[in-house]
Amino acid sequence: MSEVKKCPFCGGKSRVHLYLGKWYARCNKCKSYSAPYDTEEQAREAWNRRADHDQP
């Protein structure tokens, strides 16, 4: 299982969590969050791709 990368917006620590049967990645600092996903792995991979994309 890969680590959740920092928030692409503010650089804050992020985590993946289950809410109402769907998985989300969410920043602990600015509270931005991902779209809902069916699995924890899908949410983590989507968040990590977004974080990579926004790096210079």
N, CA, C and O atoms as a Tinker XYZ file with bonds, in Angstrom:
   224  protein
     1  N      0.845000   -1.174000    0.000000    73     2
     2  CA     0.000000    0.000000    0.000000    64     1     3
     3  C      0.891000    1.238000    0.000000    63     2     4     5
     4  O      1.808000    1.348000    0.814000    81     3
     5  N      0.622000    2.166000   -0.910000    73     3     6
     6  CA     1.451000    3.360000   -1.010000    64     5     7
     7  C      0.977000    4.436000   -0.028000    63     6     8     9
     8  O     -0.158000    4.419000    0.447000    81     7
     9  N      1.860000    5.343000    0.249000    73     7    10
    10  CA     1.586000    6.449000    1.154000    64     9    11
    11  C      0.760000    7.511000    0.436000    63    10    12    13
    12  O      0.872000    7.665000   -0.780000    81    11
    13  N     -0.066000    8.241000    1.176000    73    11    14
    14  CA    -0.837000    9.348000    0.616000    64    13    15
    15  C      0.073000   10.572000    0.587000    63    14    16    17
    16  O      0.655000   10.948000    1.604000    81    15
    17  N      0.189000   11.182000   -0.577000    73    15    18
    18  CA     1.064000   12.351000   -0.728000    64    17    19
    19  C      0.416000   13.592000   -0.121000    63    18    20    21
    20  O     -0.779000   13.613000    0.172000    81    19
    21  N      1.235000   14.621000    0.059000    73    19    22
    22  CA     0.751000   15.887000    0.609000    64    21    23
    23  C     -0.266000   16.532000   -0.330000    63    22    24    25
    24  O     -0.334000   16.207000   -1.516000    81    23
    25  N     -1.042000   17.437000    0.217000    73    23    26
    26  CA    -2.082000   18.139000   -0.530000    64    25    27
    27  C     -1.479000   18.932000   -1.692000    63    26    28    29
    28  O     -0.495000   19.647000   -1.501000    81    27
    29  N     -2.056000   18.815000   -2.896000    73    27    30
    30  CA    -1.533000   19.568000   -4.033000    64    29    31
    31  C     -1.855000   21.066000   -3.956000    63    30    32    33
    32  O     -1.298000   21.858000   -4.716000    81    31
    33  N     -2.741000   21.450000   -3.049000    73    31    34
    34  CA    -3.140000   22.853000   -2.938000    64    33    35
    35  C     -2.350000   23.616000   -1.875000    63    34    36    37
    36  O     -1.900000   24.737000   -2.115000    81    35
    37  N     -2.182000   23.004000   -0.694000    73    35    38
    38  CA    -1.523000   23.729000    0.395000    64    37    39
    39  C     -0.290000   23.017000    0.950000    63    38    40    41
    40  O      0.443000   23.596000    1.752000    81    39
    41  N     -0.052000   21.769000    0.536000    73    39    42
    42  CA     1.090000   21.021000    1.031000    64    41    43
    43  C      0.861000   20.352000    2.374000    63    42    44    45
    44  O      1.787000   19.788000    2.955000    81    43
    45  N     -0.378000   20.412000    2.874000    73    43    46
    46  CA    -0.706000   19.799000    4.162000    64    45    47
    47  C     -0.739000   18.281000    4.104000    63    46    48    49
    48  O     -0.773000   17.682000    3.029000    81    47
    49  N     -0.728000   17.678000    5.273000    73    47    50
    50  CA    -0.793000   16.226000    5.393000    64    49    51
    51  C     -2.188000   15.747000    4.985000    63    50    52    53
    52  O     -3.195000   16.336000    5.378000    81    51
    53  N     -2.235000   14.684000    4.201000    73    51    54
    54  CA    -3.507000   14.146000    3.718000    64    53    55
    55  C     -3.679000   12.713000    4.171000    63    54    56    57
    56  O     -2.713000   12.045000    4.539000    81    55
    57  N     -4.911000   12.248000    4.141000    73    55    58
    58  CA    -5.196000   10.858000    4.486000    64    57    59
    59  C     -6.390000   10.370000    3.682000    63    58    60    61
    60  O     -7.140000   11.168000    3.118000    81    59
    61  N     -6.558000    9.063000    3.633000    73    59    62
    62  CA    -7.686000    8.441000    2.950000    64    61    63
    63  C     -8.620000    7.891000    4.023000    63    62    64    65
    64  O     -8.174000    7.273000    4.990000    81    63
    65  N     -9.911000    8.119000    3.844000    73    63    66
    66  CA   -10.865000    7.629000    4.833000    64    65    67
    67  C    -12.166000    7.196000    4.167000    63    66    68    69
    68  O    -12.467000    7.597000    3.043000    81    67
    69  N    -12.920000    6.385000    4.870000    73    67    70
    70  CA   -14.199000    5.862000    4.426000    64    69    71
    71  C    -15.308000    6.710000    5.021000    63    70    72    73
    72  O    -15.328000    6.955000    6.227000    81    71
    73  N    -16.243000    7.164000    4.167000    73    71    74
    74  CA   -17.359000    7.975000    4.629000    64    73    75
    75  C    -18.598000    7.590000    3.830000    63    74    76    77
    76  O    -18.616000    7.707000    2.604000    81    75
    77  N    -19.614000    7.140000    4.515000    73    75    78
    78  CA   -20.880000    6.733000    3.903000    64    77    79
    79  C    -20.688000    5.728000    2.763000    63    78    80    81
    80  O    -21.341000    5.813000    1.723000    81    79
    81  N    -19.782000    4.783000    2.982000    73    79    82
    82  CA   -19.566000    3.698000    2.032000    64    81    83
    83  C    -18.669000    4.014000    0.850000    63    82    84    85
    84  O    -18.496000    3.171000   -0.031000    81    83
    85  N    -18.091000    5.213000    0.809000    73    83    86
    86  CA   -17.176000    5.601000   -0.265000    64    85    87
    87  C    -15.854000    6.056000    0.339000    63    86    88    89
    88  O    -15.805000    6.530000    1.474000    81    87
    89  N    -14.778000    5.905000   -0.440000    73    87    90
    90  CA   -13.437000    6.286000   -0.006000    64    89    91
    91  C    -13.062000    7.652000   -0.569000    63    90    92    93
    92  O    -13.326000    7.941000   -1.735000    81    91
    93  N    -12.450000    8.485000    0.256000    73    91    94
    94  CA   -12.020000    9.831000   -0.108000    64    93    95
    95  C    -10.601000   10.069000    0.401000    63    94    96    97
    96  O    -10.195000    9.505000    1.417000    81    95
    97  N     -9.855000   10.904000   -0.307000    73    95    98
    98  CA    -8.609000   11.445000    0.224000    64    97    99
    99  C     -8.930000   12.863000    0.663000    63    98   100   101
   100  O     -9.674000   13.571000   -0.015000    81    99
   101  N     -8.375000   13.281000    1.793000    73    99   102
   102  CA    -8.695000   14.601000    2.325000    64   101   103
   103  C     -7.481000   15.215000    2.987000    63   102   104   105
   104  O     -6.703000   14.527000    3.648000    81   103
   105  N     -7.328000   16.508000    2.807000    73   103   106
   106  CA    -6.244000   17.260000    3.433000    64   105   107
   107  C     -6.657000   17.648000    4.852000    63   106   108   109
   108  O     -7.751000   18.173000    5.061000    81   107
   109  N     -5.790000   17.393000    5.816000    73   107   110
   110  CA    -6.072000   17.756000    7.206000    64   109   111
   111  C     -5.968000   19.262000    7.445000    63   110   112   113
   112  O     -6.537000   19.775000    8.409000    81   111
   113  N     -5.246000   19.974000    6.578000    73   111   114
   114  CA    -5.010000   21.404000    6.786000    64   113   115
   115  C     -6.089000   22.269000    6.124000    63   114   116   117
   116  O     -6.781000   23.021000    6.810000    81   115
   117  N     -6.237000   22.169000    4.804000    73   115   118
   118  CA    -7.188000   23.043000    4.097000    64   117   119
   119  C     -8.544000   22.387000    3.844000    63   118   120   121
   120  O     -9.475000   23.030000    3.359000    81   119
   121  N     -8.644000   21.100000    4.178000    73   119   122
   122  CA    -9.896000   20.337000    4.089000    64   121   123
   123  C    -10.361000   20.051000    2.669000    63   122   124   125
   124  O    -11.513000   19.662000    2.477000    81   123
   125  N     -9.499000   20.233000    1.661000    73   123   126
   126  CA    -9.892000   19.844000    0.305000    64   125   127
   127  C     -9.974000   18.326000    0.260000    63   126   128   129
   128  O     -9.316000   17.637000    1.040000    81   127
   129  N    -10.782000   17.813000   -0.655000    73   127   130
   130  CA   -10.962000   16.367000   -0.718000    64   129   131
   131  C    -11.168000   15.910000   -2.151000    63   130   132   133
   132  O    -11.465000   16.703000   -3.045000    81   131
   133  N    -11.004000   14.618000   -2.342000    73   131   134
   134  CA   -11.116000   14.010000   -3.661000    64   133   135
   135  C    -12.567000   13.676000   -3.970000    63   134   136   137
   136  O    -13.457000   13.846000   -3.137000    81   135
   137  N    -12.777000   13.206000   -5.168000    73   135   138
   138  CA   -14.059000   12.618000   -5.548000    64   137   139
   139  C    -14.221000   11.311000   -4.772000    63   138   140   141
   140  O    -13.238000   10.788000   -4.248000    81   139
   141  N    -15.428000   10.780000   -4.688000    73   139   142
   142  CA   -15.623000    9.492000   -4.009000    64   141   143
   143  C    -15.171000    8.322000   -4.879000    63   142   144   145
   144  O    -15.325000    8.345000   -6.100000    81   143
   145  N    -14.615000    7.306000   -4.236000    73   143   146
   146  CA   -14.160000    6.105000   -4.935000    64   145   147
   147  C    -14.676000    4.863000   -4.219000    63   146   148   149
   148  O    -15.005000    4.906000   -3.033000    81   147
   149  N    -14.740000    3.764000   -4.948000    73   147   150
   150  CA   -15.226000    2.506000   -4.388000    64   149   151
   151  C    -14.211000    1.818000   -3.498000    63   150   152   153
   152  O    -14.588000    1.063000   -2.601000    81   151
   153  N    -12.922000    2.065000   -3.730000    73   151   154
   154  CA   -11.889000    1.413000   -2.924000    64   153   155
   155  C    -10.906000    2.447000   -2.379000    63   154   156   157
   156  O    -10.739000    3.538000   -2.925000    81   155
   157  N    -10.269000    2.057000   -1.287000    73   155   158
   158  CA    -9.243000    2.897000   -0.686000    64   157   159
   159  C     -8.094000    3.126000   -1.662000    63   158   160   161
   160  O     -7.565000    4.233000   -1.762000    81   159
   161  N     -7.715000    2.078000   -2.377000    73   159   162
   162  CA    -6.606000    2.174000   -3.330000    64   161   163
   163  C     -6.920000    3.168000   -4.451000    63   162   164   165
   164  O     -6.047000    3.944000   -4.840000    81   163
   165  N     -8.134000    3.159000   -4.971000    73   163   166
   166  CA    -8.516000    4.099000   -6.038000    64   165   167
   167  C     -8.416000    5.541000   -5.549000    63   166   168   169
   168  O     -7.908000    6.403000   -6.265000    81   167
   169  N     -8.897000    5.809000   -4.336000    73   167   170
   170  CA    -8.853000    7.168000   -3.782000    64   169   171
   171  C     -7.413000    7.622000   -3.604000    63   170   172   173
   172  O     -7.072000    8.755000   -3.947000    81   171
   173  N     -6.563000    6.748000   -3.070000    73   171   174
   174  CA    -5.151000    7.083000   -2.848000    64   173   175
   175  C     -4.441000    7.338000   -4.171000    63   174   176   177
   176  O     -3.710000    8.319000   -4.299000    81   175
   177  N     -4.647000    6.466000   -5.157000    73   175   178
   178  CA    -3.976000    6.620000   -6.452000    64   177   179
   179  C     -4.403000    7.915000   -7.146000    63   178   180   181
   180  O     -3.564000    8.608000   -7.722000    81   179
   181  N     -5.683000    8.247000   -7.101000    73   179   182
   182  CA    -6.165000    9.473000   -7.734000    64   181   183
   183  C     -5.563000   10.703000   -7.061000    63   182   184   185
   184  O     -5.131000   11.635000   -7.741000    81   183
   185  N     -5.532000   10.710000   -5.738000    73   183   186
   186  CA    -4.965000   11.842000   -4.993000    64   185   187
   187  C     -3.482000   11.988000   -5.289000    63   186   188   189
   188  O     -2.989000   13.095000   -5.506000    81   187
   189  N     -2.780000   10.876000   -5.298000    73   187   190
   190  CA    -1.336000   10.914000   -5.543000    64   189   191
   191  C     -1.015000   11.356000   -6.968000    63   190   192   193
   192  O     -0.014000   12.042000   -7.175000    81   191
   193  N     -1.814000   10.996000   -7.936000    73   191   194
   194  CA    -1.603000   11.476000   -9.318000    64   193   195
   195  C     -1.794000   12.977000   -9.376000    63   194   196   197
   196  O     -1.022000   13.671000  -10.037000    81   195
   197  N     -2.793000   13.483000   -8.708000    73   195   198
   198  CA    -3.070000   14.916000   -8.693000    64   197   199
   199  C     -1.926000   15.660000   -8.030000    63   198   200   201
   200  O     -1.516000   16.721000   -8.499000    81   199
   201  N     -1.410000   15.109000   -6.943000    73   199   202
   202  CA    -0.279000   15.745000   -6.258000    64   201   203
   203  C      0.954000   15.793000   -7.153000    63   202   204   205
   204  O      1.663000   16.799000   -7.178000    81   203
   205  N      1.217000   14.703000   -7.892000    73   203   206
   206  CA     2.348000   14.683000   -8.804000    64   205   207
   207  C      2.189000   15.674000   -9.932000    63   206   208   209
   208  O      3.150000   16.336000  -10.323000    81   207
   209  N      1.003000   15.779000  -10.449000    73   207   210
   210  CA     0.722000   16.645000  -11.594000    64   209   211
   211  C      0.994000   18.112000  -11.285000    63   210   212   213
   212  O      1.458000   18.853000  -12.152000    81   211
   213  N      0.712000   18.531000  -10.072000    73   211   214
   214  CA     0.841000   19.947000   -9.724000    64   213   215
   215  C      2.226000   20.354000   -9.254000    63   214   216   217
   216  O      2.441000   21.525000   -8.943000    81   215
   217  N      3.168000   19.431000   -9.193000    73   215   218
   218  CA     4.518000   19.778000   -8.761000    64   217   219
   219  C      5.309000   20.369000   -9.936000    63   218   220   221
   220  O      5.187000   19.888000  -11.062000    81   219
   221  N      6.115000   21.401000   -9.684000    73   219   222
   222  CA     6.910000   22.003000  -10.757000    64   221   223
   223  C      8.005000   21.083000  -11.260000    63   222   224
   224  O      8.756000   21.452000  -12.163000    81   223
